[in-house]
């Protein structure tokens, strides 16, 4: 998606298998396999263009330190590692240190987007009726159209 001339961002939406059991297979193994496929896709994108700006977002149905999430985030060093948007709600509560809200929704980005991400303007939505349409809390990332200094 071209946000403006010179700032092309690839958005990768994710929805891994829910935690609900299914008779066909173990849902945890299904998520782990989906995570490995996603990581392979991201690695191929980055190998083809190390400067690719990528945001990976969605419903991962895993907590941050579970094996599927570790597979997705990748190595902590560039070029392939992903950075996590550490978000807060209006009460300044966060998922950073603990999965207080049974967190399954995430926003990650590649190092090439680091200077474009508006961390203060990004948040966890906690409108009083957020639960009316979903059991998830929406996460919002704001992106600067020019690099921050």
C-alpha positions in Angstrom: 0.0 0.0 0.0 1.4 3.4 -0.9 0.8 5.7 2.0 2.6 8.6 0.1 5.2 8.9 -2.6 8.3 7.0 -1.4 6.5 5.3 1.5 5.2 1.9 0.5 4.2 -0.4 3.3 3.2 -4.1 2.9 0.5 -5.1 5.4 0.2 -8.7 6.3 -3.0 -9.6 8.1 -2.9 -12.7 10.4 -5.6 -14.9 11.9 -4.1 -18.1 13.3 -6.3 -21.0 14.3 -8.5 -20.3 17.4 -7.9 -22.0 20.7 -11.1 -23.9 20.3 -10.5 -27.6 19.9 -11.3 -29.4 16.7 -11.4 -33.1 16.0 -9.0 -33.0 13.0 -5.9 -32.0 14.9 -4.3 -30.3 17.9 -5.1 -26.6 17.6 -1.8 -25.6 19.2 0.1 -27.6 16.5 -2.0 -26.0 13.8 -1.1 -22.5 15.0 2.6 -23.5 15.2 2.5 -24.7 11.6 0.7 -21.5 10.5 3.3 -19.5 12.3 6.1 -21.3 10.5 4.4 -20.7 7.2 4.0 -17.0 8.0 7.6 -16.7 9.0 8.7 -18.4 5.8 6.6 -15.9 3.9 8.1 -12.9 5.7 11.7 -14.3 5.2 11.0 -14.6 1.5 9.7 -11.0 1.3 12.7 -9.7 3.2 15.2 -11.8 1.2 13.8 -10.3 -2.0 13.9 -6.8 -0.6 15.8 -6.2 2.7 14.4 -2.6 2.8 10.8 -3.8 2.6 8.6 -2.0 5.1 6.2 -4.6 6.6 3.5 -4.4 9.2 2.2 -7.8 10.5 -1.0 -7.5 12.5 -4.0 -9.4 13.6 -5.4 -12.2 15.8 -2.6 -14.5 16.6 -4.5 -16.5 19.2 -1.3 -16.9 21.2 0.4 -15.2 24.1 3.6 -13.4 23.4 6.1 -16.1 24.7 4.4 -19.2 23.2 6.4 -21.1 20.5 4.2 -19.9 17.6 4.8 -16.3 18.5 8.6 -16.9 18.9 8.6 -18.4 15.4 6.8 -15.4 13.9 8.9 -12.7 15.6 12.1 -14.3 14.4 15.6 -13.4 15.2 16.0 -10.3 17.3 18.5 -8.8 14.9 17.8 -7.3 11.5 16.9 -7.8 8.8 14.3 -10.4 9.6 13.3 -9.7 13.2 10.0 -8.0 14.0 9.5 -5.2 16.5 6.4 -5.2 18.6 4.2 -2.2 19.1 3.9 -2.0 22.9 0.4 -0.4 23.3 -1.5 1.2 26.2 -5.2 1.9 26.7 -6.7 5.1 28.0 -5.9 4.0 31.6 -2.3 3.5 30.6 -2.6 -0.2 31.2 -0.4 -2.3 28.9 0.3 -5.8 27.6 4.0 -5.2 27.6 5.0 -7.0 30.8 2.2 -9.5 31.2 -0.8 -10.7 29.2 -3.2 -8.9 31.5 -6.1 -9.1 29.0 -5.4 -12.6 27.7 -3.8 -10.9 24.7 -4.0 -12.4 21.3 -3.9 -9.3 19.0 -0.6 -7.8 18.0 1.0 -5.3 15.7 4.6 -6.0 14.6 6.8 -4.1 12.1 10.2 -4.5 10.4 13.2 -2.4 11.4 12.7 -0.3 8.2 9.6 1.2 9.7 11.0 1.9 13.1 11.4 5.7 12.5 7.8 5.9 11.0 5.9 4.4 13.9 4.1 6.8 16.2 4.3 4.9 19.5 2.6 7.7 21.5 -0.3 7.9 19.1 -0.8 4.1 18.9 -3.1 2.4 21.4 -5.4 -0.3 22.6 -9.0 0.7 22.1 -11.1 0.4 25.2 -14.3 2.1 24.3 -17.1 1.1 26.7 -18.9 -0.9 24.1 -15.8 -2.5 22.4 -17.1 -6.0 23.4 -20.4 -5.6 21.6 -19.0 -6.7 18.3 -16.1 -8.9 19.3 -14.3 -10.5 22.2 -11.1 -8.7 21.1 -9.9 -5.3 21.9 -8.9 -3.4 18.7 -5.3 -2.3 18.5 -4.4 0.9 16.6 -1.0 1.8 15.1 -0.3 5.3 13.8 2.3 5.8 11.1 4.2 9.0 10.4 4.4 9.8 6.7 7.9 11.0 7.1 10.7 9.6 9.3 10.9 11.0 12.9 14.2 12.6 13.8 
